[in-house]
Amino acid sequence: MDLQSLVAAHMPNRHRPSQMDAAAEDRYYRNQIILPPPLGLRLLGLIATTAGVTLFLTGVIKA
């Protein structure tokens, strides 16, 4: 066990979660799920850069 886990295990927890009924618990966990954003420019740029580098390296190796 590392030091951080050992310290965290022995820290007092002053905040006690409130009791929830089943519907409230379902809502809580449903709100915790974060769906990935749709394909954006950042991902498309990463794919294009990867493809470009791959094609460049393939061309350098064959030359």
C-alpha positions as CSV (number, residue, x, y, z in Angstrom):
1,M,0.0,0.0,0.0
2,D,1.4,3.4,-0.9
3,L,1.6,6.3,1.4
4,Q,-1.2,8.3,-0.2
5,S,-3.7,5.4,0.1
6,L,-2.7,4.8,3.7
7,V,-3.3,8.5,4.6
8,A,-6.6,8.6,2.7
9,A,-7.8,5.5,4.5
10,H,-7.2,7.0,7.9
11,M,-8.6,10.5,7.2
12,P,-11.8,11.2,9.1
13,N,-14.9,11.6,6.9
14,R,-17.0,14.5,8.2
15,H,-19.4,14.5,5.3
16,R,-22.0,11.7,5.5
17,P,-24.1,11.3,2.4
18,S,-27.8,11.7,2.9
19,Q,-30.1,8.7,2.6
20,M,-31.7,8.4,-0.9
21,D,-34.6,6.4,-2.1
22,A,-34.2,4.3,-5.2
23,A,-35.5,6.9,-7.7
24,A,-33.1,9.6,-6.2
25,E,-30.2,7.1,-6.4
26,D,-31.0,6.3,-10.0
27,R,-31.1,10.0,-10.9
28,Y,-27.8,10.6,-9.0
29,Y,-25.9,7.9,-10.9
30,R,-27.6,8.8,-14.2
31,N,-26.3,12.4,-13.8
32,Q,-22.8,11.1,-13.1
33,I,-22.5,9.5,-16.5
34,I,-20.7,11.9,-18.9
35,L,-21.2,10.9,-22.5
36,P,-18.3,11.7,-24.8
37,P,-18.8,14.7,-27.0
38,P,-19.6,14.1,-30.7
39,L,-16.7,14.0,-33.2
40,G,-15.2,17.5,-33.0
41,L,-12.5,19.4,-34.8
42,R,-10.0,18.3,-32.2
43,L,-10.5,14.6,-32.9
44,L,-10.6,15.1,-36.6
45,G,-7.4,17.1,-36.4
46,L,-5.8,14.3,-34.5
47,I,-6.9,11.7,-37.0
48,A,-5.7,13.9,-39.9
49,T,-2.3,14.5,-38.2
50,T,-1.8,10.8,-37.5
51,A,-2.7,9.9,-41.1
52,G,-0.4,12.6,-42.5
53,V,2.6,11.5,-40.3
54,T,1.9,7.8,-41.2
55,L,1.9,8.7,-45.0
56,F,5.0,10.8,-44.6
57,L,6.9,8.1,-42.8
58,T,5.8,5.5,-45.3
59,G,7.0,7.7,-48.1
60,V,10.4,8.4,-46.4
61,I,10.9,4.7,-45.8
62,K,10.2,3.7,-49.4
63,A,12.3,6.5,-50.9
